[in-house]
Amino acid sequence: MLFSTEMLNAWRLGAIACLCLVFSLAGLAKLRTRESFIHSVEILTGLPRTYCVFIATWLPKLELFLGLVLLLPIFTLPVAIILSVLVAFFLLVTLRVYRQTNSSCGCFGDFVAEKQGV
């Protein structure tokens, strides 16, 4: 056997911990800089402000909640499915930001923009 069960379990736990950390930090950063995130959503989606406020209010809370629930051994599959959909959405946002090089995606609030000078 190429990989032992213990080794695979360690990799699995490490991956879960990384996902938990990334989604929790992203949710917290967006909650900290809510107005900036609303502005990012408006620029990237072109939706009316009411929808952008709704997205900017609930998406960070959802990310934080799912990141923390991922640590629990229950509901792993539903949480993984929802996080997969969010990752696919974030990839689309990243592609849009890549094409519009003068804007920030707001994925981690203003934290990345402050540190990188964007």
VEXLUMMI-903129 format. One record per residue: residue in three letters; chain; z, x, y of N, C-alpha, C, O, CB in turn. Coordinates in Angstrom, 2 decimals, always signed. Glycine has a CB too. Layout:
<dovexs>
<dovex 'Ala', 'A', <Z, X, Y>, <Z, X, Y>, <Z, X, Y>, <Z, X, Y>, <Z, X, Y>>,
...
</dovexs>
This chain:
<dovexs>
<dovex 'Met', 'A', <+0.00, +0.85, -1.18>, <+0.00, +0.00, +0.00>, <+0.00, +0.89, +1.24>, <+0.79, +1.83, +1.36>, <+1.23, -0.97, +0.00>>,
<dovex 'Leu', 'A', <-0.90, +0.59, +2.16>, <-1.06, +1.40, +3.35>, <+0.11, +1.26, +4.31>, <+0.61, +2.25, +4.85>, <-2.35, +1.03, +4.06>>,
<dovex 'Phe', 'A', <+0.55, +0.04, +4.52>, <+1.68, -0.22, +5.42>, <+2.77, -0.95, +4.67>, <+2.49, -1.88, +3.91>, <+1.23, -1.03, +6.66>>,
<dovex 'Ser', 'A', <+4.00, -0.54, +4.88>, <+5.11, -1.22, +4.23>, <+5.46, -2.49, +5.01>, <+5.08, -2.64, +6.17>, <+6.35, -0.29, +4.12>>,
<dovex 'Thr', 'A', <+6.16, -3.37, +4.37>, <+6.58, -4.61, +5.00>, <+7.48, -4.35, +6.19>, <+7.39, -5.02, +7.22>, <+7.29, -5.51, +3.98>>,
<dovex 'Glu', 'A', <+8.36, -3.36, +6.05>, <+9.27, -3.02, +7.14>, <+8.48, -2.52, +8.35>, <+8.81, -2.86, +9.49>, <+10.28, -1.96, +6.68>>,
<dovex 'Met', 'A', <+7.44, -1.72, +8.11>, <+6.64, -1.20, +9.21>, <+5.88, -2.31, +9.92>, <+5.79, -2.32, +11.15>, <+5.67, -0.14, +8.69>>,
<dovex 'Leu', 'A', <+5.33, -3.24, +9.15>, <+4.61, -4.37, +9.76>, <+5.56, -5.26, +10.55>, <+5.20, -5.75, +11.62>, <+3.91, -5.19, +8.68>>,
<dovex 'Asn', 'A', <+6.76, -5.47, +10.03>, <+7.74, -6.27, +10.77>, <+8.15, -5.59, +12.07>, <+8.36, -6.25, +13.08>, <+8.98, -6.53, +9.89>>,
<dovex 'Ala', 'A', <+8.28, -4.27, +12.03>, <+8.62, -3.54, +13.25>, <+7.51, -3.67, +14.28>, <+7.80, -3.88, +15.46>, <+8.89, -2.06, +12.94>>,
<dovex 'Trp', 'A', <+6.25, -3.55, +13.88>, <+5.12, -3.72, +14.80>, <+5.09, -5.13, +15.36>, <+4.84, -5.33, +16.55>, <+3.79, -3.40, +14.09>>,
<dovex 'Arg', 'A', <+5.34, -6.11, +14.50>, <+5.35, -7.51, +14.94>, <+6.42, -7.75, +15.98>, <+6.17, -8.38, +17.00>, <+5.55, -8.45, +13.74>>,
<dovex 'Leu', 'A', <+7.62, -7.26, +15.73>, <+8.71, -7.43, +16.68>, <+8.42, -6.70, +17.99>, <+8.76, -7.20, +19.07>, <+10.02, -6.92, +16.08>>,
<dovex 'Gly', 'A', <+7.80, -5.54, +17.90>, <+7.43, -4.80, +19.10>, <+6.40, -5.55, +19.92>, <+6.51, -5.60, +21.15>, <+6.90, -3.44, +18.73>>,
<dovex 'Ala', 'A', <+5.41, -6.13, +19.26>, <+4.37, -6.90, +19.96>, <+4.98, -8.13, +20.62>, <+4.63, -8.46, +21.75>, <+3.25, -7.30, +18.98>>,
<dovex 'Ile', 'A', <+5.86, -8.81, +19.92>, <+6.52, -9.99, +20.48>, <+7.36, -9.60, +21.69>, <+7.36, -10.31, +22.70>, <+7.41, -10.68, +19.41>>,
<dovex 'Ala', 'A', <+8.08, -8.50, +21.60>, <+8.91, -8.05, +22.72>, <+8.03, -7.70, +23.93>, <+8.40, -8.01, +25.07>, <+9.76, -6.83, +22.31>>,
<dovex 'Cys', 'A', <+6.89, -7.07, +23.70>, <+5.97, -6.74, +24.80>, <+5.43, -8.00, +25.47>, <+5.41, -8.09, +26.69>, <+4.80, -5.88, +24.30>>,
<dovex 'Leu', 'A', <+5.00, -8.97, +24.65>, <+4.50, -10.23, +25.21>, <+5.60, -10.95, +26.00>, <+5.35, -11.48, +27.08>, <+3.97, -11.14, +24.09>>,
<dovex 'Cys', 'A', <+6.79, -10.95, +25.46>, <+7.91, -11.58, +26.15>, <+8.14, -10.92, +27.50>, <+8.32, -11.60, +28.51>, <+9.19, -11.51, +25.30>>,
<dovex 'Leu', 'A', <+8.13, -9.61, +27.51>, <+8.35, -8.86, +28.74>, <+7.26, -9.12, +29.77>, <+7.55, -9.36, +30.94>, <+8.45, -7.38, +28.45>>,
<dovex 'Val', 'A', <+6.01, -9.06, +29.34>, <+4.88, -9.24, +30.26>, <+4.89, -10.63, +30.87>, <+4.79, -10.78, +32.09>, <+3.56, -8.99, +29.54>>,
<dovex 'Phe', 'A', <+5.00, -11.66, +30.04>, <+4.96, -13.03, +30.56>, <+6.20, -13.35, +31.39>, <+6.09, -14.06, +32.39>, <+4.83, -14.03, +29.42>>,
<dovex 'Ser', 'A', <+7.35, -12.85, +31.01>, <+8.56, -13.10, +31.79>, <+8.49, -12.43, +33.15>, <+8.83, -13.03, +34.17>, <+9.80, -12.62, +31.03>>,
<dovex 'Leu', 'A', <+8.05, -11.16, +33.17>, <+7.93, -10.45, +34.46>, <+6.87, -11.09, +35.35>, <+7.06, -11.20, +36.56>, <+7.60, -8.98, +34.22>>,
<dovex 'Ala', 'A', <+5.76, -11.50, +34.76>, <+4.70, -12.14, +35.55>, <+5.21, -13.45, +36.15>, <+4.96, -13.74, +37.32>, <+3.45, -12.40, +34.68>>,
<dovex 'Gly', 'A', <+5.93, -14.23, +35.35>, <+6.49, -15.49, +35.86>, <+7.50, -15.26, +36.97>, <+7.48, -15.96, +37.98>, <+7.14, -16.27, +34.73>>,
<dovex 'Leu', 'A', <+8.38, -14.29, +36.78>, <+9.38, -14.00, +37.81>, <+8.73, -13.49, +39.10>, <+9.15, -13.86, +40.20>, <+10.39, -12.97, +37.29>>,
<dovex 'Ala', 'A', <+7.72, -12.63, +38.98>, <+7.06, -12.10, +40.17>, <+6.36, -13.21, +40.95>, <+6.36, -13.21, +42.18>, <+6.06, -11.01, +39.79>>,
<dovex 'Lys', 'A', <+5.74, -14.15, +40.22>, <+5.06, -15.26, +40.90>, <+6.06, -16.20, +41.56>, <+5.79, -16.75, +42.63>, <+4.18, -16.04, +39.91>>,
<dovex 'Leu', 'A', <+7.20, -16.39, +40.94>, <+8.23, -17.24, +41.55>, <+8.77, -16.59, +42.82>, <+9.11, -17.28, +43.78>, <+9.37, -17.51, +40.56>>,
<dovex 'Arg', 'A', <+8.85, -15.28, +42.82>, <+9.37, -14.55, +43.98>, <+8.43, -14.63, +45.18>, <+8.88, -14.65, +46.33>, <+9.62, -13.10, +43.62>>,
<dovex 'Thr', 'A', <+7.13, -14.66, +44.92>, <+6.13, -14.66, +45.99>, <+5.24, -15.89, +45.87>, <+4.02, -15.78, +45.72>, <+5.27, -13.36, +45.95>>,
<dovex 'Arg', 'A', <+5.86, -17.04, +45.94>, <+5.16, -18.31, +45.69>, <+4.01, -18.55, +46.67>, <+2.91, -18.92, +46.24>, <+6.13, -19.46, +45.77>>,
<dovex 'Glu', 'A', <+4.24, -18.37, +47.96>, <+3.18, -18.64, +48.95>, <+1.97, -17.73, +48.73>, <+0.82, -18.16, +48.86>, <+3.72, -18.45, +50.37>>,
<dovex 'Ser', 'A', <+2.23, -16.49, +48.42>, <+1.15, -15.54, +48.16>, <+0.36, -15.97, +46.92>, <-0.86, -15.87, +46.88>, <+1.71, -14.11, +47.97>>,
<dovex 'Phe', 'A', <+1.08, -16.46, +45.91>, <+0.41, -16.91, +44.69>, <-0.41, -18.17, +44.96>, <-1.51, -18.32, +44.42>, <+1.44, -17.17, +43.58>>,
<dovex 'Ile', 'A', <+0.10, -19.07, +45.78>, <-0.67, -20.27, +46.15>, <-1.97, -19.84, +46.83>, <-3.03, -20.38, +46.52>, <+0.16, -21.20, +47.10>>,
<dovex 'His', 'A', <-1.88, -18.89, +47.72>, <-3.08, -18.38, +48.41>, <-4.06, -17.76, +47.42>, <-5.27, -17.98, +47.53>, <-2.68, -17.34, +49.48>>,
<dovex 'Ser', 'A', <-3.56, -16.99, +46.46>, <-4.44, -16.39, +45.44>, <-5.14, -17.46, +44.62>, <-6.34, -17.35, +44.34>, <-3.63, -15.47, +44.51>>,
<dovex 'Val', 'A', <-4.41, -18.50, +44.24>, <-5.00, -19.59, +43.46>, <-6.08, -20.30, +44.28>, <-7.14, -20.64, +43.75>, <-3.91, -20.60, +43.01>>,
<dovex 'Glu', 'A', <-5.81, -20.52, +45.56>, <-6.81, -21.16, +46.43>, <-8.09, -20.34, +46.50>, <-9.19, -20.88, +46.39>, <-6.24, -21.37, +47.84>>,
<dovex 'Ile', 'A', <-7.95, -19.05, +46.69>, <-9.12, -18.18, +46.82>, <-9.91, -18.12, +45.51>, <-11.14, -18.18, +45.52>, <-8.70, -16.77, +47.24>>,
<dovex 'Leu', 'A', <-9.20, -17.98, +44.41>, <-9.87, -17.78, +43.13>, <-10.47, -19.05, +42.55>, <-11.49, -19.00, +41.85>, <-8.92, -17.20, +42.14>>,
<dovex 'Thr', 'A', <-9.86, -20.20, +42.83>, <-10.35, -21.44, +42.20>, <-11.17, -22.31, +43.14>, <-12.08, -23.01, +42.70>, <-9.20, -22.23, +41.68>>,
<dovex 'Gly', 'A', <-10.85, -22.27, +44.42>, <-11.53, -23.15, +45.35>, <-11.04, -24.59, +45.27>, <-11.65, -25.50, +45.83>, <-13.01, -23.12, +45.10>>,
<dovex 'Leu', 'A', <-9.93, -24.80, +44.56>, <-9.36, -26.14, +44.43>, <-8.66, -26.54, +45.72>, <-8.29, -25.69, +46.53>, <-8.38, -26.21, +43.24>>,
<dovex 'Pro', 'A', <-8.47, -27.86, +45.93>, <-7.69, -28.31, +47.08>, <-6.25, -27.78, +47.01>, <-5.74, -27.49, +45.93>, <-7.68, -29.86, +47.15>>,
<dovex 'Arg', 'A', <-5.63, -27.66, +48.17>, <-4.29, -27.06, +48.24>, <-3.27, -27.80, +47.37>, <-2.37, -27.16, +46.81>, <-3.82, -27.05, +49.68>>,
<dovex 'Thr', 'A', <-3.38, -29.10, +47.25>, <-2.43, -29.86, +46.44>, <-2.43, -29.37, +45.00>, <-1.37, -29.19, +44.41>, <-2.76, -31.36, +46.48>>,
<dovex 'Tyr', 'A', <-3.61, -29.16, +44.43>, <-3.71, -28.67, +43.05>, <-3.19, -27.23, +42.96>, <-2.54, -26.86, +41.98>, <-5.17, -28.74, +42.56>>,
<dovex 'Cys', 'A', <-3.49, -26.43, +43.97>, <-3.05, -25.04, +43.96>, <-1.52, -24.95, +44.01>, <-0.92, -24.11, +43.35>, <-3.66, -24.27, +45.15>>,
<dovex 'Val', 'A', <-0.91, -25.82, +44.80>, <+0.56, -25.85, +44.87>, <+1.13, -26.25, +43.52>, <+2.13, -25.68, +43.08>, <+1.04, -26.82, +45.99>>,
<dovex 'Phe', 'A', <+0.52, -27.23, +42.86>, <+0.97, -27.66, +41.54>, <+0.88, -26.51, +40.54>, <+1.82, -26.24, +39.80>, <+0.14, -28.87, +41.05>>,
<dovex 'Ile', 'A', <-0.26, -25.83, +40.53>, <-0.45, -24.70, +39.61>, <+0.54, -23.59, +39.92>, <+1.17, -23.04, +39.02>, <-1.90, -24.15, +39.71>>,
<dovex 'Ala', 'A', <+0.70, -23.27, +41.20>, <+1.59, -22.18, +41.59>, <+3.06, -22.54, +41.37>, <+3.90, -21.64, +41.29>, <+1.36, -21.82, +43.04>>,
<dovex 'Thr', 'A', <+3.38, -23.81, +41.26>, <+4.75, -24.23, +41.00>, <+5.06, -24.17, +39.51>, <+6.13, -23.70, +39.12>, <+4.99, -25.64, +41.53>>,
<dovex 'Trp', 'A', <+4.14, -24.63, +38.68>, <+4.44, -24.77, +37.26>, <+3.99, -23.61, +36.38>, <+4.62, -23.37, +35.35>, <+3.81, -26.00, +36.77>>,
<dovex 'Leu', 'A', <+2.94, -22.90, +36.74>, <+2.47, -21.79, +35.90>, <+3.52, -20.69, +35.75>, <+3.75, -20.25, +34.63>, <+1.19, -21.20, +36.48>>,
<dovex 'Pro', 'A', <+4.17, -20.24, +36.82>, <+5.20, -19.21, +36.63>, <+6.37, -19.68, +35.77>, <+6.90, -18.92, +34.96>, <+5.73, -18.77, +37.98>>,
<dovex 'Lys', 'A', <+6.76, -20.93, +35.94>, <+7.85, -21.47, +35.12>, <+7.44, -21.54, +33.66>, <+8.24, -21.25, +32.77>, <+8.27, -22.85, +35.63>>,
<dovex 'Leu', 'A', <+6.19, -21.93, +33.41>, <+5.67, -21.99, +32.05>, <+5.63, -20.60, +31.43>, <+6.02, -20.41, +30.28>, <+4.28, -22.62, +32.02>>,
<dovex 'Glu', 'A', <+5.15, -19.62, +32.19>, <+5.10, -18.25, +31.68>, <+6.50, -17.73, +31.34>, <+6.71, -17.14, +30.28>, <+4.44, -17.33, +32.70>>,
<dovex 'Leu', 'A', <+7.43, -17.95, +32.23>, <+8.80, -17.49, +32.01>, <+9.41, -18.19, +30.79>, <+10.03, -17.55, +29.95>, <+9.67, -17.75, +33.25>>,
<dovex 'Phe', 'A', <+9.23, -19.50, +30.71>, <+9.77, -20.26, +29.59>, <+9.17, -19.81, +28.26>, <+9.90, -19.56, +27.30>, <+9.50, -21.75, +29.79>>,
<dovex 'Leu', 'A', <+7.83, -19.69, +28.20>, <+7.18, -19.29, +26.96>, <+7.53, -17.86, +26.57>, <+7.70, -17.55, +25.39>, <+5.67, -19.43, +27.08>>,
<dovex 'Gly', 'A', <+7.65, -17.00, +27.57>, <+8.04, -15.62, +27.28>, <+9.42, -15.55, +26.64>, <+9.65, -14.77, +25.72>, <+8.01, -14.79, +28.54>>,
<dovex 'Leu', 'A', <+10.35, -16.36, +27.14>, <+11.70, -16.36, +26.59>, <+11.77, -17.09, +25.25>, <+12.51, -16.66, +24.36>, <+12.66, -16.99, +27.57>>,
<dovex 'Val', 'A', <+11.03, -18.17, +25.10>, <+11.03, -18.92, +23.83>, <+10.41, -18.08, +22.71>, <+10.75, -18.25, +21.54>, <+10.27, -20.25, +23.98>>,
<dovex 'Leu', 'A', <+9.51, -17.18, +23.08>, <+8.86, -16.32, +22.09>, <+9.89, -15.45, +21.36>, <+9.65, -15.02, +20.23>, <+7.81, -15.44, +22.76>>,
<dovex 'Leu', 'A', <+11.01, -15.19, +21.99>, <+12.06, -14.40, +21.35>, <+12.76, -15.16, +20.23>, <+13.32, -14.56, +19.32>, <+13.08, -13.95, +22.38>>,
<dovex 'Leu', 'A', <+12.72, -16.48, +20.31>, <+13.38, -17.30, +19.28>, <+12.48, -17.39, +18.06>, <+11.25, -17.43, +18.19>, <+13.70, -18.71, +19.83>>,
<dovex 'Pro', 'A', <+13.06, -17.43, +16.88>, <+12.24, -17.51, +15.66>, <+11.68, -18.91, +15.38>, <+11.07, -19.14, +14.34>, <+13.06, -17.06, +14.47>>,
<dovex 'Ile', 'A', <+11.89, -19.85, +16.30>, <+11.34, -21.19, +16.11>, <+10.16, -21.39, +17.06>, <+10.07, -20.72, +18.09>, <+12.42, -22.27, +16.34>>,
<dovex 'Phe', 'A', <+9.29, -22.29, +16.73>, <+8.13, -22.64, +17.56>, <+7.20, -21.45, +17.83>, <+6.51, -21.44, +18.84>, <+8.60, -23.21, +18.87>>,
<dovex 'Thr', 'A', <+7.18, -20.47, +16.95>, <+6.38, -19.27, +17.18>, <+4.90, -19.60, +17.25>, <+4.20, -19.11, +18.15>, <+6.63, -18.24, +16.09>>,
<dovex 'Leu', 'A', <+4.39, -20.41, +16.33>, <+2.96, -20.72, +16.32>, <+2.52, -21.53, +17.54>, <+1.53, -21.15, +18.16>, <+2.61, -21.47, +15.05>>,
<dovex 'Pro', 'A', <+3.20, -22.62, +17.91>, <+2.77, -23.34, +19.12>, <+2.83, -22.47, +20.38>, <+1.94, -22.54, +21.23>, <+3.64, -24.57, +19.31>>,
<dovex 'Val', 'A', <+3.87, -21.67, +20.50>, <+3.99, -20.79, +21.66>, <+2.87, -19.77, +21.66>, <+2.29, -19.49, +22.71>, <+5.35, -20.08, +21.68>>,
<dovex 'Ala', 'A', <+2.55, -19.21, +20.50>, <+1.47, -18.23, +20.39>, <+0.12, -18.86, +20.76>, <-0.71, -18.21, +21.40>, <+1.41, -17.65, +18.97>>,
<dovex 'Ile', 'A', <-0.09, -20.09, +20.38>, <-1.35, -20.78, +20.72>, <-1.44, -21.00, +22.23>, <-2.48, -20.74, +22.83>, <-1.45, -22.14, +19.97>>,
<dovex 'Ile', 'A', <-0.36, -21.47, +22.84>, <-0.36, -21.71, +24.28>, <-0.55, -20.39, +25.04>, <-1.30, -20.34, +26.01>, <+0.96, -22.40, +24.72>>,
<dovex 'Leu', 'A', <+0.12, -19.34, +24.58>, <-0.03, -18.04, +25.24>, <-1.45, -17.50, +25.07>, <-1.96, -16.83, +25.97>, <+0.98, -17.04, +24.68>>,
<dovex 'Ser', 'A', <-2.08, -17.77, +23.93>, <-3.47, -17.35, +23.72>, <-4.40, -18.03, +24.71>, <-5.33, -17.41, +25.24>, <-3.91, -17.65, +22.29>>,
<dovex 'Val', 'A', <-4.16, -19.32, +24.95>, <-4.97, -20.05, +25.93>, <-4.75, -19.46, +27.33>, <-5.69, -19.30, +28.10>, <-4.63, -21.56, +25.92>>,
<dovex 'Leu', 'A', <-3.49, -19.15, +27.66>, <-3.20, -18.55, +28.95>, <-3.85, -17.18, +29.10>, <-4.38, -16.85, +30.17>, <-1.69, -18.43, +29.14>>,
<dovex 'Val', 'A', <-3.83, -16.38, +28.04>, <-4.46, -15.06, +28.10>, <-5.97, -15.22, +28.31>, <-6.56, -14.47, +29.09>, <-4.18, -14.25, +26.81>>,
<dovex 'Ala', 'A', <-6.60, -16.17, +27.63>, <-8.04, -16.41, +27.82>, <-8.32, -16.82, +29.27>, <-9.28, -16.36, +29.87>, <-8.56, -17.51, +26.84>>,
<dovex 'Phe', 'A', <-7.48, -17.68, +29.81>, <-7.63, -18.09, +31.21>, <-7.47, -16.90, +32.15>, <-8.23, -16.74, +33.10>, <-6.60, -19.18, +31.57>>,
<dovex 'Phe', 'A', <-6.47, -16.05, +31.87>, <-6.23, -14.89, +32.72>, <-7.39, -13.90, +32.63>, <-7.69, -13.22, +33.61>, <-4.93, -14.21, +32.32>>,
<dovex 'Leu', 'A', <-8.02, -13.81, +31.47>, <-9.20, -12.95, +31.36>, <-10.34, -13.45, +32.24>, <-11.04, -12.67, +32.88>, <-9.67, -12.87, +29.89>>,
<dovex 'Leu', 'A', <-10.51, -14.76, +32.28>, <-11.52, -15.34, +33.17>, <-11.19, -15.06, +34.63>, <-12.08, -14.75, +35.43>, <-11.65, -16.86, +32.93>>,
<dovex 'Val', 'A', <-9.93, -15.17, +34.99>, <-9.51, -14.87, +36.36>, <-9.78, -13.40, +36.68>, <-10.24, -13.06, +37.76>, <-8.01, -15.21, +36.57>>,
<dovex 'Thr', 'A', <-9.47, -12.53, +35.72>, <-9.70, -11.10, +35.92>, <-11.17, -10.80, +36.14>, <-11.52, -9.98, +36.99>, <-9.17, -10.31, +34.73>>,
<dovex 'Leu', 'A', <-12.04, -11.45, +35.39>, <-13.48, -11.27, +35.59>, <-13.90, -11.72, +36.98>, <-14.72, -11.08, +37.63>, <-14.27, -12.02, +34.53>>,
<dovex 'Arg', 'A', <-13.34, -12.84, +37.42>, <-13.67, -13.33, +38.76>, <-13.19, -12.37, +39.84>, <-13.90, -12.12, +40.81>, <-13.05, -14.71, +38.98>>,
<dovex 'Val', 'A', <-11.98, -11.83, +39.66>, <-11.45, -10.87, +40.62>, <-12.29, -9.59, +40.61>, <-12.53, -9.00, +41.65>, <-9.97, -10.55, +40.30>>,
<dovex 'Tyr', 'A', <-12.73, -9.19, +39.44>, <-13.56, -7.99, +39.33>, <-14.85, -8.16, +40.13>, <-15.33, -7.21, +40.75>, <-13.88, -7.68, +37.86>>,
<dovex 'Arg', 'A', <-15.39, -9.35, +40.11>, <-16.61, -9.62, +40.87>, <-16.34, -9.74, +42.36>, <-17.21, -9.42, +43.18>, <-17.27, -10.90, +40.37>>,
<dovex 'Gln', 'A', <-15.16, -10.18, +42.72>, <-14.75, -10.27, +44.13>, <-13.73, -9.17, +44.39>, <-12.53, -9.43, +44.41>, <-14.15, -11.69, +44.48>>,
<dovex 'Thr', 'A', <-14.20, -7.97, +44.58>, <-13.31, -6.81, +44.63>, <-12.33, -6.83, +45.80>, <-11.37, -6.06, +45.80>, <-14.12, -5.57, +44.70>>,
<dovex 'Asn', 'A', <-12.54, -7.69, +46.79>, <-11.65, -7.70, +47.95>, <-10.46, -8.65, +47.79>, <-9.71, -8.84, +48.75>, <-12.42, -8.07, +49.17>>,
<dovex 'Ser', 'A', <-10.27, -9.24, +46.63>, <-9.15, -10.16, +46.45>, <-8.26, -9.69, +45.31>, <-8.67, -8.91, +44.45>, <-9.67, -11.58, +46.18>>,
<dovex 'Ser', 'A', <-7.03, -10.18, +45.31>, <-6.06, -9.88, +44.27>, <-5.87, -11.12, +43.42>, <-5.89, -12.24, +43.92>, <-4.70, -9.41, +44.88>>,
<dovex 'Cys', 'A', <-5.68, -10.92, +42.12>, <-5.53, -12.07, +41.22>, <-4.16, -12.72, +41.35>, <-4.01, -13.90, +41.03>, <-5.76, -11.65, +39.79>>,
<dovex 'Gly', 'A', <-3.16, -11.98, +41.80>, <-1.82, -12.54, +41.92>, <-1.11, -12.69, +40.60>, <-0.12, -13.42, +40.50>, <-1.88, -13.86, +42.60>>,
<dovex 'Cys', 'A', <-1.59, -12.01, +39.57>, <-1.02, -12.15, +38.24>, <+0.45, -11.74, +38.18>, <+1.22, -12.31, +37.41>, <-1.80, -11.32, +37.26>>,
<dovex 'Phe', 'A', <+0.83, -10.77, +38.99>, <+2.22, -10.35, +39.05>, <+2.75, -10.50, +40.47>, <+3.50, -9.66, +40.97>, <+2.37, -8.90, +38.58>>,
<dovex 'Gly', 'A', <+2.35, -11.59, +41.11>, <+2.78, -11.85, +42.47>, <+2.23, -10.79, +43.41>, <+1.09, -10.35, +43.27>, <+4.30, -11.91, +42.55>>,
<dovex 'Asp', 'A', <+3.05, -10.37, +44.35>, <+2.67, -9.30, +45.27>, <+3.11, -7.93, +44.77>, <+2.86, -6.92, +45.44>, <+3.25, -9.56, +46.64>>,
<dovex 'Phe', 'A', <+3.77, -7.88, +43.62>, <+4.31, -6.62, +43.13>, <+3.23, -5.56, +42.98>, <+3.38, -4.44, +43.48>, <+5.01, -6.84, +41.81>>,
<dovex 'Val', 'A', <+2.14, -5.89, +42.30>, <+1.08, -4.92, +42.08>, <+0.36, -4.61, +43.39>, <+0.03, -3.45, +43.66>, <+0.07, -5.44, +41.03>>,
<dovex 'Ala', 'A', <+0.12, -5.63, +44.21>, <-0.57, -5.41, +45.47>, <+0.25, -4.49, +46.39>, <-0.32, -3.65, +47.08>, <-0.84, -6.74, +46.18>>,
<dovex 'Glu', 'A', <+1.57, -4.65, +46.38>, <+2.42, -3.81, +47.23>, <+2.38, -2.36, +46.77>, <+2.32, -1.45, +47.60>, <+3.86, -4.32, +47.22>>,
<dovex 'Lys', 'A', <+2.40, -2.14, +45.46>, <+2.48, -0.80, +44.94>, <+1.12, -0.09, +45.00>, <+1.06, +1.12, +45.17>, <+2.99, -0.84, +43.51>>,
<dovex 'Gln', 'A', <+0.03, -0.83, +44.86>, <-1.29, -0.24, +44.84>, <-1.95, -0.23, +46.21>, <-2.97, +0.43, +46.40>, <-2.17, -0.97, +43.88>>,
<dovex 'Gly', 'A', <-1.38, -0.94, +47.16>, <-1.96, -0.98, +48.50>, <-3.18, -1.85, +48.59>, <-4.03, -1.63, +49.45>, <-2.30, +0.40, +48.94>>,
<dovex 'Val', 'A', <-3.29, -2.84, +47.72>, <-4.44, -3.76, +47.74>, <-4.25, -4.78, +48.82>, <-5.11, -5.65, +49.00>, <-4.64, -4.45, +46.39>>,
</dovexs>
